[in-house]
Amino acid sequence: MTKILSRTVPLLLLCLAVGCKSAEEKRAEKEAKRAAQEAEMKAKMHENVPADSPLQKITLGMTESEAQTVLGPPTQTSSHITGKQFNPFHFSGRDTMRVVYHWKGVGRVEFSQGSWGQRNGAVLCIHNAEEP
């Protein structure tokens, strides 16, 4: 019995020492992950928008009123729910609904909203010169 304990106790202590992270390391990993996600969303936001389009002035997280200041009043608005609406374990409630502003001859901007009244701002610009 003592042989087993003498072998397993140091092994367990080693596993605990290696597996533990400080709060600063966890925070740094979380910040790095969030920064990577934001960079990916920024790149995806203007993926199909030409450089000379006024939609390039819209930035990630911009509110509806800020977008209207830049592009003027929208020609039409619409909304739709996302697939996250039906996820039973989506406790944060983010991005469950999208409000879409359409500008004739320019394209559209999608704004993310949550199920708890959250407004997350602009998340996607789609250029369409033939937008009705």
C-alpha atoms as a printed R data frame, in Angstrom:
    type eleno elety resid chain resno       x      y       z
1   ATOM     1    CA   MET     A     1   0.000  0.000   0.000
2   ATOM     2    CA   THR     A     2   2.788  2.449   0.841
3   ATOM     3    CA   LYS     A     3   4.446  1.670  -2.510
4   ATOM     4    CA   ILE     A     4   1.302  2.682  -4.337
5   ATOM     5    CA   LEU     A     5   0.937  5.860  -2.288
6   ATOM     6    CA   SER     A     6   4.581  6.769  -2.705
7   ATOM     7    CA   ARG     A     7   4.165  6.552  -6.489
8   ATOM     8    CA   THR     A     8   0.734  8.108  -6.924
9   ATOM     9    CA   VAL     A     9   0.980 11.075  -4.534
10  ATOM    10    CA   PRO     A    10   3.941 12.717  -6.365
11  ATOM    11    CA   LEU     A    11   2.248 11.998  -9.678
12  ATOM    12    CA   LEU     A    12  -0.979 13.660  -8.511
13  ATOM    13    CA   LEU     A    13   0.916 16.679  -7.180
14  ATOM    14    CA   LEU     A    14   2.754 17.008 -10.487
15  ATOM    15    CA   CYS     A    15  -0.528 16.858 -12.415
16  ATOM    16    CA   LEU     A    16  -2.047 19.532 -10.199
17  ATOM    17    CA   ALA     A    17   0.973 21.801 -10.554
18  ATOM    18    CA   VAL     A    18   1.037 21.457 -14.340
19  ATOM    19    CA   GLY     A    19  -2.741 21.777 -14.784
20  ATOM    20    CA   CYS     A    20  -3.191 24.946 -12.725
21  ATOM    21    CA   LYS     A    21  -3.110 28.326 -14.394
22  ATOM    22    CA   SER     A    22  -2.986 31.665 -12.723
23  ATOM    23    CA   ALA     A    23  -5.846 34.101 -13.076
24  ATOM    24    CA   GLU     A    24  -3.626 36.341 -15.195
25  ATOM    25    CA   GLU     A    25  -2.878 33.528 -17.645
26  ATOM    26    CA   LYS     A    26  -6.580 32.686 -17.939
27  ATOM    27    CA   ARG     A    27  -7.442 36.347 -18.482
28  ATOM    28    CA   ALA     A    28  -4.704 36.695 -21.122
29  ATOM    29    CA   GLU     A    29  -5.984 33.606 -22.978
30  ATOM    30    CA   LYS     A    30  -9.537 34.937 -22.855
31  ATOM    31    CA   GLU     A    31  -8.413 38.354 -24.175
32  ATOM    32    CA   ALA     A    32  -6.423 36.714 -26.976
33  ATOM    33    CA   LYS     A    33  -9.394 34.557 -27.955
34  ATOM    34    CA   ARG     A    34 -11.736 37.573 -27.949
35  ATOM    35    CA   ALA     A    35  -9.262 39.613 -30.038
36  ATOM    36    CA   ALA     A    36  -8.969 36.773 -32.573
37  ATOM    37    CA   GLN     A    37 -12.763 36.489 -32.828
38  ATOM    38    CA   GLU     A    38 -13.112 40.249 -33.286
39  ATOM    39    CA   ALA     A    39 -10.419 40.307 -35.988
40  ATOM    40    CA   GLU     A    40 -12.206 37.466 -37.786
41  ATOM    41    CA   MET     A    41 -15.546 39.284 -37.580
42  ATOM    42    CA   LYS     A    42 -13.982 42.528 -38.873
43  ATOM    43    CA   ALA     A    43 -12.476 40.692 -41.834
44  ATOM    44    CA   LYS     A    44 -15.755 38.928 -42.559
45  ATOM    45    CA   MET     A    45 -17.834 42.112 -42.208
46  ATOM    46    CA   HIS     A    46 -16.543 43.792 -45.398
47  ATOM    47    CA   GLU     A    47 -15.663 40.613 -47.279
48  ATOM    48    CA   ASN     A    48 -17.609 41.396 -50.483
49  ATOM    49    CA   VAL     A    49 -17.718 45.187 -50.232
50  ATOM    50    CA   PRO     A    50 -15.713 47.167 -52.822
51  ATOM    51    CA   ALA     A    51 -13.241 49.767 -51.539
52  ATOM    52    CA   ASP     A    52 -15.199 52.695 -53.029
53  ATOM    53    CA   SER     A    53 -18.532 51.679 -51.469
54  ATOM    54    CA   PRO     A    54 -19.996 53.863 -48.696
55  ATOM    55    CA   LEU     A    55 -20.508 50.632 -46.722
56  ATOM    56    CA   GLN     A    56 -16.758 50.676 -45.979
57  ATOM    57    CA   LYS     A    57 -17.465 53.498 -43.503
58  ATOM    58    CA   ILE     A    58 -19.557 51.160 -41.347
59  ATOM    59    CA   THR     A    59 -17.516 49.602 -38.553
60  ATOM    60    CA   LEU     A    60 -18.073 46.546 -36.386
61  ATOM    61    CA   GLY     A    61 -20.413 47.350 -33.499
62  ATOM    62    CA   MET     A    62 -21.731 50.599 -34.984
63  ATOM    63    CA   THR     A    63 -25.286 51.385 -33.842
64  ATOM    64    CA   GLU     A    64 -28.270 51.886 -36.139
65  ATOM    65    CA   SER     A    65 -28.304 55.642 -35.590
66  ATOM    66    CA   GLU     A    66 -24.571 55.939 -36.338
67  ATOM    67    CA   ALA     A    67 -25.069 53.990 -39.579
68  ATOM    68    CA   GLN     A    68 -27.938 56.300 -40.523
69  ATOM    69    CA   THR     A    69 -25.695 59.301 -39.886
70  ATOM    70    CA   VAL     A    70 -23.146 57.871 -42.327
71  ATOM    71    CA   LEU     A    71 -25.477 56.473 -45.026
72  ATOM    72    CA   GLY     A    72 -28.679 58.442 -44.511
73  ATOM    73    CA   PRO     A    73 -32.095 56.971 -43.745
74  ATOM    74    CA   PRO     A    74 -32.597 53.410 -45.009
75  ATOM    75    CA   THR     A    75 -34.948 52.694 -47.880
76  ATOM    76    CA   GLN     A    76 -36.387 49.689 -46.063
77  ATOM    77    CA   THR     A    77 -35.877 47.686 -42.877
78  ATOM    78    CA   SER     A    78 -36.514 44.042 -42.100
79  ATOM    79    CA   SER     A    79 -35.691 41.563 -39.359
80  ATOM    80    CA   HIS     A    80 -35.262 37.841 -38.891
81  ATOM    81    CA   ILE     A    81 -34.317 35.432 -36.122
82  ATOM    82    CA   THR     A    82 -31.121 33.390 -36.172
83  ATOM    83    CA   GLY     A    83 -30.573 29.728 -35.395
84  ATOM    84    CA   LYS     A    84 -29.302 30.664 -31.933
85  ATOM    85    CA   GLN     A    85 -32.906 31.442 -31.022
86  ATOM    86    CA   PHE     A    86 -33.615 27.715 -30.827
87  ATOM    87    CA   ASN     A    87 -30.489 26.643 -28.914
88  ATOM    88    CA   PRO     A    88 -31.669 25.627 -25.423
89  ATOM    89    CA   PHE     A    89 -28.193 26.130 -23.914
90  ATOM    90    CA   HIS     A    90 -27.552 29.598 -25.369
91  ATOM    91    CA   PHE     A    91 -27.709 31.329 -22.004
92  ATOM    92    CA   SER     A    92 -26.090 34.624 -23.024
93  ATOM    93    CA   GLY     A    93 -28.961 35.310 -25.425
94  ATOM    94    CA   ARG     A    94 -26.667 37.139 -27.882
95  ATOM    95    CA   ASP     A    95 -27.295 37.351 -31.616
96  ATOM    96    CA   THR     A    96 -30.726 35.727 -31.569
97  ATOM    97    CA   MET     A    97 -32.210 38.324 -33.921
98  ATOM    98    CA   ARG     A    98 -30.923 40.452 -36.787
99  ATOM    99    CA   VAL     A    99 -32.326 43.793 -37.946
100 ATOM   100    CA   VAL     A   100 -31.440 44.564 -41.560
101 ATOM   101    CA   TYR     A   101 -31.307 48.078 -43.000
102 ATOM   102    CA   HIS     A   102 -31.498 48.278 -46.808
103 ATOM   103    CA   TRP     A   103 -30.201 51.232 -48.848
104 ATOM   104    CA   LYS     A   104 -31.309 51.391 -52.476
105 ATOM   105    CA   GLY     A   105 -28.383 51.091 -54.875
106 ATOM   106    CA   VAL     A   106 -25.880 50.550 -52.039
107 ATOM   107    CA   GLY     A   107 -26.649 47.351 -50.163
108 ATOM   108    CA   ARG     A   108 -27.575 46.401 -46.639
109 ATOM   109    CA   VAL     A   109 -26.211 46.321 -43.112
110 ATOM   110    CA   GLU     A   110 -27.190 43.698 -40.533
111 ATOM   111    CA   PHE     A   111 -27.373 44.619 -36.857
112 ATOM   112    CA   SER     A   112 -27.259 41.939 -34.169
113 ATOM   113    CA   GLN     A   113 -29.709 41.965 -31.274
114 ATOM   114    CA   GLY     A   114 -30.114 39.635 -28.335
115 ATOM   115    CA   SER     A   115 -33.104 38.054 -26.673
116 ATOM   116    CA   TRP     A   116 -32.711 40.192 -23.549
117 ATOM   117    CA   GLY     A   117 -32.908 43.525 -25.355
118 ATOM   118    CA   GLN     A   118 -29.177 43.633 -26.065
119 ATOM   119    CA   ARG     A   119 -27.995 45.629 -29.037
120 ATOM   120    CA   ASN     A   120 -24.642 44.410 -30.333
121 ATOM   121    CA   GLY     A   121 -24.361 46.735 -33.331
122 ATOM   122    CA   ALA     A   122 -23.419 46.184 -36.959
123 ATOM   123    CA   VAL     A   123 -22.062 42.744 -37.764
124 ATOM   124    CA   LEU     A   124 -22.319 42.385 -41.553
125 ATOM   125    CA   CYS     A   125 -22.288 44.606 -44.652
126 ATOM   126    CA   ILE     A   126 -23.485 43.247 -47.974
127 ATOM   127    CA   HIS     A   127 -22.834 45.274 -51.112
128 ATOM   128    CA   ASN     A   128 -25.552 45.090 -53.760
129 ATOM   129    CA   ALA     A   129 -25.704 47.872 -56.352
130 ATOM   130    CA   GLU     A   130 -29.079 46.487 -57.478
131 ATOM   131    CA   GLU     A   131 -30.657 46.620 -54.004
132 ATOM   132    CA   PRO     A   132 -34.354 47.424 -54.569
